[in-house]
């Protein structure tokens, strides 16, 4: 089963959902805003993808963080921050039976879709 995690109003998440729908790839959508993000799930993602692979340092939420939080971010404290501020997650996170990816760059779309087709 494929689970796509994100925020329904995020342009990248909307594009990913449209592409999966167009390709006929079934998935479950988990909206961070309405369903939240647990610290435990965030930690599993960090363990698999690393902090740099998971945290969106280009977004507004990142820029709004104080300097001490940004500079002190590490694998040991990132899960709590992501659970509190799920908008910091690079979106979407796609979980296909435990195989994870974060982001849906236009240049990578075809490869991501091919991987999801299995």
C-alpha positions as MATLAB code, in Angstrom:
seq = 'XXXXXXXXXXXXXXXXXXXXXXXXXXXXXXXXXXXXXXXXXXXXXXXXXXXXXXXXXXXXXXXXXXXXXXXXXXXXXXXXXXXXXXXXXXXXXXXXXXXXXXXXXXXXXXXXXXXXXX';
ca = [
       0.000    0.000    0.000;
       1.156    3.513   -0.804;
       0.623    6.377    1.609;
       1.245    9.921    0.460;
       1.819   12.342    3.336;
       1.507   16.076    2.922;
      -0.696   19.129    3.105;
      -3.646   19.279    0.733;
      -3.066   22.928   -0.182;
       0.623   22.431   -1.040;
       1.210   22.875   -4.787;
       3.739   20.037   -4.922;
       1.406   17.674   -3.080;
      -1.446   18.614   -5.406;
       0.774   17.937   -8.431;
       1.874   14.577   -6.996;
      -1.713   13.559   -6.267;
      -2.818   14.537   -9.795;
       0.033   12.562  -11.316;
      -0.682    9.447   -9.253;
      -4.388    9.741  -10.085;
      -3.602   10.165  -13.796;
      -1.323    7.121  -13.677;
      -3.980    5.029  -11.914;
      -1.767    4.457   -8.881;
      -3.833    3.830   -5.756;
      -2.733    5.554   -2.568;
      -3.998    6.793    0.756;
      -3.534   10.494    1.480;
      -2.571   11.603    4.989;
      -2.995   15.344    5.524;
      -0.659   16.702    8.197;
      -2.988   19.605    8.932;
      -5.989   17.452    9.794;
      -4.345   14.162   10.858;
      -1.096   15.433   12.359;
       2.376   13.920   12.384;
       3.536   11.855   15.325;
       7.004   12.214   16.749;
       7.541    8.465   16.293;
       6.684    8.554   12.586;
       8.871   11.623   12.065;
      11.762    9.800   13.780;
      11.340    6.754   11.508;
      11.522    9.060    8.500;
      14.616   10.800    9.875;
      16.263    7.426   10.483;
      15.549    6.424    6.868;
      16.055    9.701    4.987;
      18.205   11.782    7.305;
      17.434   15.271    8.539;
      18.679   16.870    5.322;
      16.519   14.562    3.209;
      13.396   15.347    5.186;
      13.496   18.967    6.332;
      12.418   21.657    3.880;
      14.863   24.482    4.456;
      13.458   26.567    1.596;
       9.969   27.182    2.942;
       8.360   29.935    4.941;
       8.084   27.821    8.086;
      11.864   27.278    8.122;
      12.556   30.968    7.655;
      10.212   31.824   10.536;
      12.161   29.650   12.993;
      14.572   31.440   15.297;
      18.262   31.129   14.463;
      19.023   28.943   17.484;
      16.424   26.365   16.410;
      17.662   26.338   12.811;
      21.318   26.037   13.805;
      20.670   23.440   16.509;
      18.586   21.088   14.365;
      19.894   17.516   14.541;
      18.741   13.921   14.200;
      18.135   13.833   17.956;
      15.746   16.798   18.147;
      14.255   17.061   14.652;
      11.375   14.620   15.242;
       9.875   16.757   17.988;
      10.148   19.870   15.817;
       8.575   18.154   12.792;
       5.723   16.803   14.907;
       5.093   20.319   16.186;
       5.635   21.986   12.778;
       4.755   19.442   10.065;
       4.965   22.185    7.440;
       8.754   21.783    7.778;
       8.589   18.355    6.132;
       9.763   18.208    2.529;
       6.577   17.225    0.729;
       5.186   14.870   -0.139;
       6.601   11.961    1.791;
       5.682    8.793   -0.060;
       5.739    5.476    1.755;
       5.457    2.393   -0.414;
       5.551   -0.586    1.915;
       8.327    0.953    3.995;
      10.320    2.368    1.074;
      10.376    6.143    1.589;
      10.971    9.212   -0.520;
      10.489   12.897    0.226;
       9.715   15.530   -2.364;
       8.320   15.402   -5.874;
      10.612   17.503   -8.034;
       9.431   17.840  -11.622;
      12.720   16.411  -12.860;
      12.217   13.290  -10.698;
       8.504   12.664  -11.315;
       8.924    9.935  -13.920;
      11.416    8.019  -11.781;
       9.191    8.317   -8.707;
       6.148    7.081  -10.622;
       8.144    4.172  -12.080;
       9.293    3.188   -8.574;
       5.723    3.338   -7.282;
       4.539    1.100  -10.114;
       7.031   -1.422   -8.772;
];
